[in-house]
Amino acid sequence: MNIGIDMMGGDFAPLEAVKGLKLYLSAGTPAASLYLIGDETLVNPLLEEHQVSSPNLHLIHAPEVIGYHEHPTKALKEKQRSSIAIGFHLLATGKIDAFISAGNTGAMLVGAMYSIKPIPGVARPTIATIIPKLNGGTGLLADVGLNADCKPEQLNQFALLGSLYAQHILNIQQPSVGLMNVGEEEGKGNILAQATYPLLKENSQIQFIGNIEGRDIFGDKADVMVCDGFTGNIILKMAESIYDIARQRNLASDSYFSRFHYENYGGTPVLGVAKPVIIGHGISNDKAFMNMIGLAAKMIETDLCGKMAASFSA
């Protein structure tokens, strides 16, 4: 198992990535072979300072960095020696089995789409986010921003991709799927929702339970919640603001609100591409990097991308 890590991605790179490596290695889990992609003149001193060493660590020099404000496609083309470009080259050529980065989100999405490519049959990959449930469970919302405008067929595919992720990564057996809408009754909603409903209803590969509303997001009505990326991103940003309010009012230590913190989940996988690609938050800290590595390892161990490919070939 070989996992590539962009050591230069994130507001606090490469320090937090190095500290995250230390947390991962000290956790006692069977260590994967980790390929650290970054500027060796910056990464090596930090590895020594924090006493991070293992025969499973391999440093790959990448002297260039793609900044947050650079045009993704242009930067990937012009900065072939950047950590993100090298990471996708290693992934595409089979040198690594998964790639994680907290760097330029656009560059990560472009790399996933054009270097790794979607699974055959997947019209558009999606990105999903974890939704903490009041009952202590975990839900999944897709899409949350990659596809602002969607077709019914795409939402139908998001439902299958989300169900497979919920089953094999979140360990939810027979995950239920709900369609985000403005009412519970069949026939409610805009043209997209009305056209998507029958597709989900007829999809034998998922457990569709019908429409769900905004008030159901944090409840246990559905495990996988499907919507277009425009709607999903608004929900995501609202959920983030709830955590910010809880923190400002000294409620973030509450067992429920604390589950909103991004570091608990590490990063967001791009679902529907042929190999595991995980995008971290720009402000990722050591715990977030540790959890990103753990998520990448679980996606490889469960062969999630292979299971997705098999579902779509069927």
BAMARLUM-800286 format. One record per residue (C-alpha): residue number from 1; chain; x, y, z. Coordinates in steps of 0.05 Angstrom, whole numbers, plus 5000, padded with zeros to 4 digits. Layout:
N
+-----+------+------+------+------+
| pos | unit |    u |    v |    w |
+-----+------+------+------+------+
| NUM |    A |    X |    Y |    Z |
...
+-----+------+------+------+------+
This chain:
314
+-----+------+------+------+------+
| pos | unit |    u |    v |    w |
+-----+------+------+------+------+
|   1 |    A | 5000 | 5000 | 5000 |
|   2 |    A | 5032 | 5065 | 4976 |
|   3 |    A | 5003 | 5133 | 4994 |
|   4 |    A | 5027 | 5199 | 4966 |
|   5 |    A | 5024 | 5261 | 5009 |
|   6 |    A | 5030 | 5333 | 4984 |
|   7 |    A | 5075 | 5361 | 5038 |
|   8 |    A | 5069 | 5432 | 5009 |
|   9 |    A | 4993 | 5437 | 5009 |
|  10 |    A | 4958 | 5477 | 5063 |
|  11 |    A | 4966 | 5543 | 5100 |
|  12 |    A | 5013 | 5512 | 5150 |
|  13 |    A | 5054 | 5468 | 5103 |
|  14 |    A | 5099 | 5431 | 5110 |
|  15 |    A | 5100 | 5435 | 5186 |
|  16 |    A | 5030 | 5407 | 5200 |
|  17 |    A | 5040 | 5352 | 5148 |
|  18 |    A | 5103 | 5330 | 5184 |
|  19 |    A | 5068 | 5332 | 5251 |
|  20 |    A | 5010 | 5292 | 5221 |
|  21 |    A | 5060 | 5239 | 5197 |
|  22 |    A | 5086 | 5234 | 5268 |
|  23 |    A | 5016 | 5223 | 5295 |
|  24 |    A | 5001 | 5170 | 5243 |
|  25 |    A | 5065 | 5132 | 5255 |
|  26 |    A | 5057 | 5135 | 5331 |
|  27 |    A | 4985 | 5108 | 5327 |
|  28 |    A | 5011 | 5037 | 5321 |
|  29 |    A | 4970 | 5020 | 5259 |
|  30 |    A | 5004 | 4979 | 5205 |
|  31 |    A | 5041 | 5033 | 5168 |
|  32 |    A | 5034 | 5042 | 5094 |
|  33 |    A | 5091 | 5064 | 5050 |
|  34 |    A | 5085 | 5139 | 5050 |
|  35 |    A | 5114 | 5181 | 4994 |
|  36 |    A | 5126 | 5251 | 5018 |
|  37 |    A | 5124 | 5299 | 4958 |
|  38 |    A | 5154 | 5367 | 4972 |
|  39 |    A | 5214 | 5413 | 4974 |
|  40 |    A | 5267 | 5371 | 5010 |
|  41 |    A | 5303 | 5433 | 5034 |
|  42 |    A | 5241 | 5450 | 5075 |
|  43 |    A | 5215 | 5381 | 5092 |
|  44 |    A | 5280 | 5346 | 5114 |
|  45 |    A | 5297 | 5395 | 5170 |
|  46 |    A | 5226 | 5388 | 5198 |
|  47 |    A | 5230 | 5312 | 5196 |
|  48 |    A | 5294 | 5315 | 5235 |
|  49 |    A | 5269 | 5368 | 5284 |
|  50 |    A | 5206 | 5328 | 5301 |
|  51 |    A | 5243 | 5261 | 5299 |
|  52 |    A | 5199 | 5231 | 5245 |
|  53 |    A | 5234 | 5172 | 5214 |
|  54 |    A | 5212 | 5105 | 5187 |
|  55 |    A | 5235 | 5057 | 5133 |
|  56 |    A | 5165 | 5068 | 5104 |
|  57 |    A | 5178 | 5142 | 5089 |
|  58 |    A | 5204 | 5162 | 5021 |
|  59 |    A | 5217 | 5235 | 5005 |
|  60 |    A | 5207 | 5257 | 4933 |
|  61 |    A | 5235 | 5326 | 4916 |
|  62 |    A | 5185 | 5375 | 4887 |
|  63 |    A | 5215 | 5445 | 4883 |
|  64 |    A | 5152 | 5480 | 4858 |
|  65 |    A | 5086 | 5495 | 4893 |
|  66 |    A | 5018 | 5511 | 4863 |
|  67 |    A | 4990 | 5569 | 4902 |
|  68 |    A | 4917 | 5577 | 4923 |
|  69 |    A | 4903 | 5634 | 4875 |
|  70 |    A | 4934 | 5603 | 4813 |
|  71 |    A | 4892 | 5579 | 4755 |
|  72 |    A | 4888 | 5503 | 4765 |
|  73 |    A | 4896 | 5479 | 4692 |
|  74 |    A | 4949 | 5530 | 4675 |
|  75 |    A | 4988 | 5516 | 4738 |
|  76 |    A | 4988 | 5441 | 4729 |
|  77 |    A | 5012 | 5449 | 4657 |
|  78 |    A | 5067 | 5500 | 4673 |
|  79 |    A | 5090 | 5472 | 4741 |
|  80 |    A | 5107 | 5400 | 4724 |
|  81 |    A | 5155 | 5398 | 4783 |
|  82 |    A | 5102 | 5420 | 4833 |
|  83 |    A | 5081 | 5373 | 4890 |
|  84 |    A | 5011 | 5365 | 4862 |
|  85 |    A | 5034 | 5352 | 4790 |
|  86 |    A | 5085 | 5300 | 4813 |
|  87 |    A | 5034 | 5268 | 4859 |
|  88 |    A | 4984 | 5257 | 4802 |
|  89 |    A | 5040 | 5231 | 4757 |
|  90 |    A | 5058 | 5180 | 4810 |
|  91 |    A | 4985 | 5161 | 4819 |
|  92 |    A | 4972 | 5155 | 4744 |
|  93 |    A | 5033 | 5112 | 4733 |
|  94 |    A | 5018 | 5065 | 4791 |
|  95 |    A | 5076 | 5086 | 4835 |
|  96 |    A | 5026 | 5104 | 4890 |
|  97 |    A | 4956 | 5078 | 4904 |
|  98 |    A | 4925 | 5142 | 4933 |
|  99 |    A | 4942 | 5216 | 4935 |
| 100 |    A | 4923 | 5268 | 4988 |
| 101 |    A | 4933 | 5343 | 4990 |
| 102 |    A | 4908 | 5404 | 5028 |
| 103 |    A | 4932 | 5449 | 4971 |
| 104 |    A | 4898 | 5483 | 4913 |
| 105 |    A | 4829 | 5450 | 4909 |
| 106 |    A | 4819 | 5467 | 4836 |
| 107 |    A | 4885 | 5436 | 4817 |
| 108 |    A | 4867 | 5373 | 4855 |
| 109 |    A | 4800 | 5368 | 4820 |
| 110 |    A | 4831 | 5380 | 4751 |
| 111 |    A | 4884 | 5328 | 4765 |
| 112 |    A | 4832 | 5278 | 4788 |
| 113 |    A | 4789 | 5290 | 4727 |
| 114 |    A | 4843 | 5289 | 4673 |
| 115 |    A | 4902 | 5251 | 4702 |
| 116 |    A | 4864 | 5195 | 4736 |
| 117 |    A | 4798 | 5202 | 4698 |
| 118 |    A | 4728 | 5182 | 4719 |
| 119 |    A | 4708 | 5109 | 4727 |
| 120 |    A | 4677 | 5085 | 4661 |
| 121 |    A | 4603 | 5100 | 4664 |
| 122 |    A | 4609 | 5157 | 4714 |
| 123 |    A | 4584 | 5220 | 4679 |
| 124 |    A | 4611 | 5268 | 4733 |
| 125 |    A | 4650 | 5252 | 4796 |
| 126 |    A | 4625 | 5283 | 4860 |
| 127 |    A | 4652 | 5308 | 4927 |
| 128 |    A | 4615 | 5292 | 4991 |
| 129 |    A | 4619 | 5315 | 5063 |
| 130 |    A | 4606 | 5281 | 5129 |
| 131 |    A | 4544 | 5304 | 5167 |
| 132 |    A | 4543 | 5289 | 5242 |
| 133 |    A | 4476 | 5261 | 5263 |
| 134 |    A | 4442 | 5278 | 5329 |
| 135 |    A | 4435 | 5204 | 5345 |
| 136 |    A | 4510 | 5195 | 5344 |
| 137 |    A | 4511 | 5167 | 5273 |
| 138 |    A | 4542 | 5195 | 5211 |
| 139 |    A | 4510 | 5218 | 5146 |
| 140 |    A | 4537 | 5236 | 5078 |
| 141 |    A | 4517 | 5294 | 5034 |
| 142 |    A | 4534 | 5296 | 4959 |
| 143 |    A | 4547 | 5338 | 4919 |
| 144 |    A | 4576 | 5396 | 4960 |
| 145 |    A | 4605 | 5441 | 4906 |
| 146 |    A | 4638 | 5404 | 4849 |
| 147 |    A | 4576 | 5404 | 4805 |
| 148 |    A | 4535 | 5467 | 4814 |
| 149 |    A | 4488 | 5449 | 4757 |
| 150 |    A | 4466 | 5377 | 4751 |
| 151 |    A | 4424 | 5330 | 4709 |
| 152 |    A | 4378 | 5278 | 4740 |
| 153 |    A | 4423 | 5222 | 4715 |
| 154 |    A | 4482 | 5252 | 4753 |
| 155 |    A | 4444 | 5256 | 4819 |
| 156 |    A | 4424 | 5184 | 4809 |
| 157 |    A | 4498 | 5166 | 4803 |
| 158 |    A | 4516 | 5209 | 4864 |
| 159 |    A | 4467 | 5166 | 4903 |
| 160 |    A | 4502 | 5102 | 4884 |
| 161 |    A | 4572 | 5131 | 4895 |
| 162 |    A | 4551 | 5158 | 4963 |
| 163 |    A | 4518 | 5092 | 4982 |
| 164 |    A | 4581 | 5053 | 4967 |
| 165 |    A | 4624 | 5102 | 5007 |
| 166 |    A | 4575 | 5099 | 5066 |
| 167 |    A | 4576 | 5023 | 5065 |
| 168 |    A | 4650 | 5009 | 5057 |
| 169 |    A | 4682 | 5070 | 5091 |
| 170 |    A | 4630 | 5092 | 5142 |
| 171 |    A | 4609 | 5020 | 5157 |
| 172 |    A | 4535 | 5034 | 5147 |
| 173 |    A | 4500 | 4970 | 5124 |
| 174 |    A | 4446 | 4982 | 5072 |
| 175 |    A | 4450 | 5058 | 5074 |
| 176 |    A | 4385 | 5095 | 5061 |
| 177 |    A | 4384 | 5149 | 5008 |
| 178 |    A | 4342 | 5213 | 5010 |
| 179 |    A | 4333 | 5266 | 4957 |
| 180 |    A | 4339 | 5338 | 4983 |
| 181 |    A | 4275 | 5374 | 4967 |
| 182 |    A | 4226 | 5426 | 4992 |
| 183 |    A | 4173 | 5375 | 5011 |
| 184 |    A | 4166 | 5301 | 5027 |
| 185 |    A | 4113 | 5284 | 4976 |
| 186 |    A | 4131 | 5254 | 4908 |
| 187 |    A | 4123 | 5307 | 4855 |
| 188 |    A | 4150 | 5364 | 4899 |
| 189 |    A | 4207 | 5409 | 4881 |
| 190 |    A | 4238 | 5440 | 4819 |
| 191 |    A | 4246 | 5407 | 4751 |
| 192 |    A | 4312 | 5374 | 4772 |
| 193 |    A | 4282 | 5342 | 4835 |
| 194 |    A | 4219 | 5320 | 4799 |
| 195 |    A | 4259 | 5286 | 4744 |
| 196 |    A | 4309 | 5254 | 4792 |
| 197 |    A | 4257 | 5222 | 4838 |
| 198 |    A | 4234 | 5167 | 4790 |
| 199 |    A | 4307 | 5150 | 4773 |
| 200 |    A | 4324 | 5140 | 4846 |
| 201 |    A | 4259 | 5102 | 4858 |
| 202 |    A | 4277 | 5053 | 4802 |
| 203 |    A | 4350 | 5045 | 4821 |
| 204 |    A | 4356 | 4974 | 4849 |
| 205 |    A | 4427 | 4986 | 4874 |
| 206 |    A | 4406 | 5036 | 4927 |
| 207 |    A | 4356 | 5039 | 4984 |
| 208 |    A | 4316 | 5101 | 4966 |
| 209 |    A | 4268 | 5127 | 5020 |
| 210 |    A | 4241 | 5187 | 4982 |
| 211 |    A | 4247 | 5262 | 4991 |
| 212 |    A | 4277 | 5294 | 5052 |
| 213 |    A | 4276 | 5366 | 5075 |
| 214 |    A | 4326 | 5413 | 5107 |
| 215 |    A | 4301 | 5396 | 5176 |
| 216 |    A | 4321 | 5323 | 5164 |
| 217 |    A | 4394 | 5336 | 5151 |
| 218 |    A | 4418 | 5325 | 5222 |
| 219 |    A | 4367 | 5271 | 5238 |
| 220 |    A | 4368 | 5197 | 5222 |
| 221 |    A | 4319 | 5196 | 5165 |
| 222 |    A | 4371 | 5184 | 5111 |
| 223 |    A | 4444 | 5162 | 5112 |
| 224 |    A | 4461 | 5190 | 5043 |
| 225 |    A | 4431 | 5256 | 5022 |
| 226 |    A | 4433 | 5275 | 4949 |
| 227 |    A | 4429 | 5344 | 4917 |
| 228 |    A | 4462 | 5388 | 4865 |
| 229 |    A | 4528 | 5421 | 4884 |
| 230 |    A | 4498 | 5490 | 4889 |
| 231 |    A | 4449 | 5469 | 4943 |
| 232 |    A | 4499 | 5423 | 4977 |
| 233 |    A | 4552 | 5477 | 4983 |
| 234 |    A | 4502 | 5524 | 5016 |
| 235 |    A | 4484 | 5469 | 5066 |
| 236 |    A | 4558 | 5455 | 5079 |
| 237 |    A | 4575 | 5528 | 5092 |
| 238 |    A | 4514 | 5534 | 5138 |
| 239 |    A | 4537 | 5473 | 5177 |
| 240 |    A | 4606 | 5503 | 5184 |
| 241 |    A | 4575 | 5568 | 5210 |
| 242 |    A | 4537 | 5528 | 5262 |
| 243 |    A | 4603 | 5502 | 5288 |
| 244 |    A | 4633 | 5572 | 5287 |
| 245 |    A | 4574 | 5599 | 5328 |
| 246 |    A | 4579 | 5541 | 5377 |
| 247 |    A | 4653 | 5556 | 5386 |
| 248 |    A | 4641 | 5630 | 5396 |
| 249 |    A | 4589 | 5615 | 5449 |
| 250 |    A | 4635 | 5564 | 5483 |
| 251 |    A | 4592 | 5505 | 5462 |
| 252 |    A | 4643 | 5471 | 5417 |
| 253 |    A | 4664 | 5424 | 5474 |
| 254 |    A | 4594 | 5394 | 5470 |
| 255 |    A | 4600 | 5322 | 5445 |
| 256 |    A | 4554 | 5337 | 5386 |
| 257 |    A | 4582 | 5403 | 5363 |
| 258 |    A | 4654 | 5379 | 5370 |
| 259 |    A | 4639 | 5328 | 5315 |
| 260 |    A | 4632 | 5385 | 5265 |
| 261 |    A | 4707 | 5400 | 5267 |
| 262 |    A | 4739 | 5386 | 5200 |
| 263 |    A | 4800 | 5353 | 5232 |
| 264 |    A | 4759 | 5293 | 5253 |
| 265 |    A | 4747 | 5273 | 5181 |
| 266 |    A | 4813 | 5294 | 5150 |
| 267 |    A | 4791 | 5308 | 5079 |
| 268 |    A | 4739 | 5299 | 5025 |
| 269 |    A | 4747 | 5243 | 4974 |
| 270 |    A | 4732 | 5253 | 4901 |
| 271 |    A | 4681 | 5198 | 4888 |
| 272 |    A | 4676 | 5169 | 4819 |
| 273 |    A | 4748 | 5173 | 4796 |
| 274 |    A | 4790 | 5110 | 4784 |
| 275 |    A | 4837 | 5118 | 4844 |
| 276 |    A | 4832 | 5149 | 4914 |
| 277 |    A | 4842 | 5224 | 4913 |
| 278 |    A | 4830 | 5261 | 4978 |
| 279 |    A | 4826 | 5337 | 4986 |
| 280 |    A | 4840 | 5368 | 5054 |
| 281 |    A | 4819 | 5434 | 5083 |
| 282 |    A | 4868 | 5491 | 5070 |
| 283 |    A | 4877 | 5501 | 5145 |
| 284 |    A | 4891 | 5427 | 5158 |
| 285 |    A | 4928 | 5413 | 5222 |
| 286 |    A | 4966 | 5351 | 5244 |
| 287 |    A | 4904 | 5312 | 5265 |
| 288 |    A | 4872 | 5326 | 5198 |
| 289 |    A | 4933 | 5301 | 5160 |
| 290 |    A | 4935 | 5238 | 5203 |
| 291 |    A | 4861 | 5225 | 5188 |
| 292 |    A | 4871 | 5238 | 5114 |
| 293 |    A | 4925 | 5184 | 5112 |
| 294 |    A | 4879 | 5137 | 5150 |
| 295 |    A | 4822 | 5150 | 5101 |
| 296 |    A | 4867 | 5138 | 5042 |
| 297 |    A | 4890 | 5072 | 5073 |
| 298 |    A | 4818 | 5050 | 5084 |
| 299 |    A | 4798 | 5067 | 5013 |
| 300 |    A | 4856 | 5024 | 4988 |
| 301 |    A | 4843 | 4967 | 5036 |
| 302 |    A | 4769 | 4963 | 5018 |
| 303 |    A | 4783 | 4972 | 4944 |
| 304 |    A | 4728 | 5024 | 4943 |
| 305 |    A | 4744 | 5049 | 4873 |
| 306 |    A | 4744 | 4978 | 4847 |
| 307 |    A | 4676 | 4965 | 4879 |
| 308 |    A | 4650 | 5030 | 4847 |
| 309 |    A | 4676 | 5008 | 4780 |
| 310 |    A | 4643 | 4940 | 4787 |
| 311 |    A | 4576 | 4973 | 4805 |
| 312 |    A | 4577 | 5018 | 4744 |
| 313 |    A | 4599 | 4962 | 4697 |
| 314 |    A | 4539 | 4923 | 4721 |
+-----+------+------+------+------+
